[in-house]
Amino acid sequence: MNAAYVTLAVAGETYAVAAAAVSEVVKLQPLTRIPAMPRCVRGLMNLRGTVIPVVDLAQQLGVGETEITDRTCVAVVDTPEAGGVRSLMGVISHEVQDVVLVDESAIEAAPAFGSRVPPGYLAGLARVGEKAVLVLDLARILSADEILAVHEAARA
Protein backbone atom coordinates (compact mmCIF):
# COMPACT_ATOMS: atom_id res chain seq x y z
CA MET A 1 0.00 0.00 0.00
CA ASN A 2 1.30 3.47 -0.88
CA ALA A 3 1.67 6.21 1.72
CA ALA A 4 2.44 9.88 1.20
CA TYR A 5 5.65 11.39 2.53
CA VAL A 6 6.93 14.96 2.54
CA THR A 7 10.60 15.30 1.57
CA LEU A 8 12.67 17.94 3.36
CA ALA A 9 16.18 19.24 2.76
CA VAL A 10 18.16 19.41 6.01
CA ALA A 11 21.89 20.18 6.12
CA GLY A 12 22.40 19.09 2.52
CA GLU A 13 20.51 15.79 2.88
CA THR A 14 16.98 14.80 1.90
CA TYR A 15 14.75 13.22 4.53
CA ALA A 16 11.15 12.04 4.41
CA VAL A 17 8.42 12.46 7.02
CA ALA A 18 4.93 10.99 6.98
CA ALA A 19 2.62 13.44 5.21
CA ALA A 20 -0.15 12.47 7.62
CA ALA A 21 1.78 14.25 10.40
CA VAL A 22 2.19 17.48 8.39
CA SER A 23 -0.90 19.67 8.54
CA GLU A 24 0.51 22.44 6.34
CA VAL A 25 3.64 24.16 5.08
CA VAL A 26 3.94 27.92 5.61
CA LYS A 27 6.52 30.62 5.05
CA LEU A 28 8.53 31.33 8.20
CA GLN A 29 6.88 34.08 10.24
CA PRO A 30 8.76 36.34 12.67
CA LEU A 31 9.80 34.35 15.73
CA THR A 32 9.66 35.41 19.35
CA ARG A 33 12.67 34.06 21.22
CA ILE A 34 12.07 32.51 24.62
CA PRO A 35 14.89 32.71 27.20
CA ALA A 36 16.23 29.44 28.60
CA MET A 37 14.61 27.29 25.91
CA PRO A 38 16.69 24.55 24.27
CA ARG A 39 18.76 25.95 21.40
CA CYS A 40 16.88 23.88 18.81
CA VAL A 41 13.68 25.77 19.71
CA ARG A 42 14.19 28.85 17.56
CA GLY A 43 11.17 30.63 19.05
CA LEU A 44 7.41 30.94 18.94
CA MET A 45 5.45 31.73 15.78
CA ASN A 46 1.94 33.15 15.57
CA LEU A 47 0.06 31.09 13.01
CA ARG A 48 -3.35 32.67 12.45
CA GLY A 49 -3.81 33.31 16.17
CA THR A 50 -2.27 30.05 17.38
CA VAL A 51 1.14 30.28 18.99
CA ILE A 52 3.36 27.33 18.09
CA PRO A 53 6.95 26.50 19.04
CA VAL A 54 9.31 26.27 16.07
CA VAL A 55 12.13 23.71 16.14
CA ASP A 56 15.20 23.79 13.90
CA LEU A 57 15.25 20.21 12.59
CA ALA A 58 18.96 20.37 11.74
CA GLN A 59 19.85 21.34 15.32
CA GLN A 60 17.60 18.68 16.82
CA LEU A 61 19.16 16.05 14.54
CA GLY A 62 22.65 17.27 15.51
CA VAL A 63 23.69 18.14 11.94
CA GLY A 64 24.10 21.93 12.19
CA GLU A 65 21.83 24.93 12.13
CA THR A 66 19.40 25.94 9.39
CA GLU A 67 20.24 29.29 7.83
CA ILE A 68 17.14 31.47 7.73
CA THR A 69 16.51 32.93 4.28
CA ASP A 70 13.52 34.51 2.58
CA ARG A 71 12.66 31.03 1.23
CA THR A 72 12.70 29.26 4.61
CA CYS A 73 9.51 27.30 5.24
CA VAL A 74 7.99 25.70 8.28
CA ALA A 75 6.25 22.35 8.19
CA VAL A 76 3.49 22.49 10.80
CA VAL A 77 3.19 19.07 12.38
CA ASP A 78 0.73 17.51 14.78
CA THR A 79 2.76 15.94 17.59
CA PRO A 80 1.57 13.51 20.26
CA GLU A 81 2.28 14.55 23.83
CA ALA A 82 2.07 12.78 27.15
CA GLY A 83 -1.40 11.71 28.14
CA GLY A 84 -2.64 11.55 24.55
CA VAL A 85 -2.79 15.35 24.17
CA ARG A 86 -1.78 16.54 20.71
CA SER A 87 -0.13 19.85 19.92
CA LEU A 88 1.13 21.73 16.89
CA MET A 89 4.82 22.43 16.36
CA GLY A 90 6.67 24.05 13.51
CA VAL A 91 9.71 22.40 11.97
CA ILE A 92 12.23 24.52 10.07
CA SER A 93 14.12 22.87 7.25
CA HIS A 94 16.20 24.36 4.46
CA GLU A 95 13.52 23.44 1.96
CA VAL A 96 10.30 21.50 1.71
CA GLN A 97 10.85 19.65 -1.55
CA ASP A 98 7.94 17.46 -2.55
CA VAL A 99 5.18 15.08 -1.57
CA VAL A 100 5.91 11.55 -2.79
CA LEU A 101 4.13 8.21 -2.66
CA VAL A 102 6.14 5.34 -1.24
CA ASP A 103 5.15 1.68 -1.14
CA GLU A 104 5.20 1.00 2.60
CA SER A 105 6.22 -2.62 2.06
CA ALA A 106 9.39 -1.35 0.34
CA ILE A 107 10.54 0.71 3.33
CA GLU A 108 13.58 -1.01 4.75
CA ALA A 109 14.86 -0.99 8.31
CA ALA A 110 16.82 2.11 9.27
CA PRO A 111 20.59 1.63 9.06
CA ALA A 112 22.24 1.13 12.45
CA PHE A 113 25.26 3.21 11.36
CA GLY A 114 26.49 5.35 8.49
CA SER A 115 24.10 8.24 9.05
CA ARG A 116 24.76 11.52 10.83
CA VAL A 117 21.30 11.20 12.39
CA PRO A 118 20.93 9.14 15.59
CA PRO A 119 19.46 5.72 14.67
CA GLY A 120 16.63 6.16 17.19
CA TYR A 121 15.29 9.08 15.13
CA LEU A 122 14.90 6.95 12.01
CA ALA A 123 11.76 5.06 11.00
CA GLY A 124 13.33 3.45 7.95
CA LEU A 125 14.92 3.86 4.55
CA ALA A 126 12.82 4.45 1.44
CA ARG A 127 13.57 4.66 -2.27
CA VAL A 128 12.39 7.94 -3.75
CA GLY A 129 13.13 7.84 -7.46
CA GLU A 130 16.78 6.90 -7.76
CA LYS A 131 17.61 8.09 -4.24
CA ALA A 132 17.64 6.32 -0.90
CA VAL A 133 15.99 8.64 1.63
CA LEU A 134 15.97 8.28 5.41
CA VAL A 135 12.47 8.38 6.90
CA LEU A 136 12.37 10.37 10.15
CA ASP A 137 10.28 9.50 13.20
CA LEU A 138 8.96 13.00 13.94
CA ALA A 139 6.96 11.89 16.98
CA ARG A 140 10.18 10.77 18.66
CA ILE A 141 12.35 13.66 17.40
CA LEU A 142 9.88 16.30 18.59
CA SER A 143 8.95 14.73 21.92
CA ALA A 144 9.60 16.98 24.89
CA ASP A 145 11.93 14.35 26.37
CA GLU A 146 14.10 14.26 23.23
CA ILE A 147 14.26 18.05 22.88
CA LEU A 148 15.35 18.36 26.51
CA ALA A 149 17.82 15.47 26.19
CA VAL A 150 19.55 17.15 23.23
CA HIS A 151 19.57 20.43 25.16
CA GLU A 152 21.15 18.79 28.21
CA ALA A 153 23.75 16.98 26.09
CA ALA A 154 24.73 20.28 24.43
CA ARG A 155 25.16 21.93 27.83
CA ALA A 156 27.37 19.12 29.18
C-alpha positions in Angstrom: 0.0 0.0 0.0 1.3 3.5 -0.9 1.7 6.2 1.7 2.4 9.9 1.2 5.7 11.4 2.5 6.9 15.0 2.5 10.6 15.3 1.6 12.7 17.9 3.4 16.2 19.2 2.8 18.2 19.4 6.0 21.9 20.2 6.1 22.4 19.1 2.5 20.5 15.8 2.9 17.0 14.8 1.9 14.8 13.2 4.5 11.1 12.0 4.4 8.4 12.5 7.0 4.9 11.0 7.0 2.6 13.4 5.2 -0.2 12.5 7.6 1.8 14.2 10.4 2.2 17.5 8.4 -0.9 19.7 8.5 0.5 22.4 6.3 3.6 24.2 5.1 3.9 27.9 5.6 6.5 30.6 5.1 8.5 31.3 8.2 6.9 34.1 10.2 8.8 36.3 12.7 9.8 34.4 15.7 9.7 35.4 19.4 12.7 34.1 21.2 12.1 32.5 24.6 14.9 32.7 27.2 16.2 29.4 28.6 14.6 27.3 25.9 16.7 24.6 24.3 18.8 25.9 21.4 16.9 23.9 18.8 13.7 25.8 19.7 14.2 28.9 17.6 11.2 30.6 19.1 7.4 30.9 18.9 5.5 31.7 15.8 1.9 33.1 15.6 0.1 31.1 13.0 -3.4 32.7 12.4 -3.8 33.3 16.2 -2.3 30.0 17.4 1.1 30.3 19.0 3.4 27.3 18.1 7.0 26.5 19.0 9.3 26.3 16.1 12.1 23.7 16.1 15.2 23.8 13.9 15.2 20.2 12.6 19.0 20.4 11.7 19.8 21.3 15.3 17.6 18.7 16.8 19.2 16.1 14.5 22.6 17.3 15.5 23.7 18.1 11.9 24.1 21.9 12.2 21.8 24.9 12.1 19.4 25.9 9.4 20.2 29.3 7.8 17.1 31.5 7.7 16.5 32.9 4.3 13.5 34.5 2.6 12.7 31.0 1.2 12.7 29.3 4.6 9.5 27.3 5.2 8.0 25.7 8.3 6.2 22.3 8.2 3.5 22.5 10.8 3.2 19.1 12.4 0.7 17.5 14.8 2.8 15.9 17.6 1.6 13.5 20.3 2.3 14.5 23.8 2.1 12.8 27.1 -1.4 11.7 28.1 -2.6 11.5 24.6 -2.8 15.3 24.2 -1.8 16.5 20.7 -0.1 19.8 19.9 1.1 21.7 16.9 4.8 22.4 16.4 6.7 24.0 13.5 9.7 22.4 12.0 12.2 24.5 10.1 14.1 22.9 7.3 16.2 24.4 4.5 13.5 23.4 2.0 10.3 21.5 1.7 10.8 19.6 -1.6 7.9 17.5 -2.5 5.2 15.1 -1.6 5.9 11.6 -2.8 4.1 8.2 -2.7 6.1 5.3 -1.2 5.2 1.7 -1.1 5.2 1.0 2.6 6.2 -2.6 2.1 9.4 -1.3 0.3 10.5 0.7 3.3 13.6 -1.0 4.8 14.9 -1.0 8.3 16.8 2.1 9.3 20.6 1.6 9.1 22.2 1.1 12.4 25.3 3.2 11.4 26.5 5.3 8.5 24.1 8.2 9.1 24.8 11.5 10.8 21.3 11.2 12.4 20.9 9.1 15.6 19.5 5.7 14.7 16.6 6.2 17.2 15.3 9.1 15.1 14.9 6.9 12.0 11.8 5.1 11.0 13.3 3.4 7.9 14.9 3.9 4.5 12.8 4.5 1.4 13.6 4.7 -2.3 12.4 7.9 -3.8 13.1 7.8 -7.5 16.8 6.9 -7.8 17.6 8.1 -4.2 17.6 6.3 -0.9 16.0 8.6 1.6 16.0 8.3 5.4 12.5 8.4 6.9 12.4 10.4 10.2 10.3 9.5 13.2 9.0 13.0 13.9 7.0 11.9 17.0 10.2 10.8 18.7 12.3 13.7 17.4 9.9 16.3 18.6 8.9 14.7 21.9 9.6 17.0 24.9 11.9 14.4 26.4 14.1 14.3 23.2 14.3 18.0 22.9 15.3 18.4 26.5 17.8 15.5 26.2 19.5 17.1 23.2 19.6 20.4 25.2 21.1 18.8 28.2 23.7 17.0 26.1 24.7 20.3 24.4 25.2 21.9 27.8 27.4 19.1 29.2 
